[in-house]
Amino acid sequence: MLRIEAIQAIYPQLEQCVVVTIMGAVSAELQSLGHQPNFFYLQHAMGLASSMGLGIALSRPELKVVVFDGDGSILMNLGALTTLARYRPKNLLHIVFDNESLLSVGGFPTATATGSDIAGMAAAAGVPRTGTVRDIDAFVAAFDEAQAANELTTLVAKVEAVGPKAFVTDLPMLENRFQFARHLKSLKE
Ligand SMILES: Cc1ncc(C[n+]2csc(CCOP(=O)(O)OP(=O)(O)O)c2C)c(N)n1
């Protein structure tokens, strides 16, 4: 499964959600499909996208929050899984695109390339719903089920180690930061 095709398949449904991504390839891919004011690309802070998603989900329980994480990123901050599980907001869907590599910085293999199981670690941390999918149909079905379940979910999507050809953006970090915050405030009115 290609990550961009997986994102494209659920893209229409992201309009009703708040989306936080990690930096690098996945943020460039989501942006290439069309930026929306409800998308925040957490640059540089590897491993902290789920923590930011957790904060938003807890403080805004009326919103559906979706996090796009990476295997290398979550492996850098495994304690995040235990914190997600402790607070277990029902409105948070944590998607880990697992390409078994640090693709954005050259493709060095991560521990999932040698058998570590992120969905298993999330389950052991206490995340109530977890799963691993390997093709687009299963990914879309798991996304829909997680949204309907209304329960904290960590969904691992096994994807090929393929990213965008270029990381070009005309959206500066600060503009994204202020636009996103304004958008969240506007949803309160
Ligand atoms: C704390 C920290 N260390 C290192 C980096 C450099 N860095 C940026 S992206 C990246 C790889 C991310 O890997 P993964 O989450 O698996 O996503 P992928 O690039 O494979 O899509 C690294 C090491 C960083 N941004 N932050």
The ligand as an ORCA input file, in Angstrom:
! r2SCAN-3c Opt
* xyz 1 1
  C      13.754     14.585     17.700
  C      14.088     14.495     16.246
  N      15.114     13.715     15.832
  C      15.413     13.639     14.528
  C      14.711     14.350     13.596
  C      15.072     14.244     12.128
  N      14.043     13.528     11.373
  C      13.111     14.186     10.677
  S      12.034     13.145      9.914
  C      12.833     11.796     10.511
  C      12.345     10.393     10.182
  C      10.895     10.174     10.542
  O      10.623      8.789     10.439
  P       9.151      8.240     10.461
  O       8.393      8.772     11.594
  O       9.234      6.753     10.351
  O       8.471      8.849      9.138
  P       8.926      8.677      7.609
  O       9.997      9.698      7.372
  O       9.395      7.278      7.413
  O       7.681      8.990      6.839
  C      13.943     12.161     11.300
  C      14.893     11.214     11.942
  C      13.647     15.159     14.082
  N      12.879     15.869     13.248
  N      13.358     15.221     15.387
*
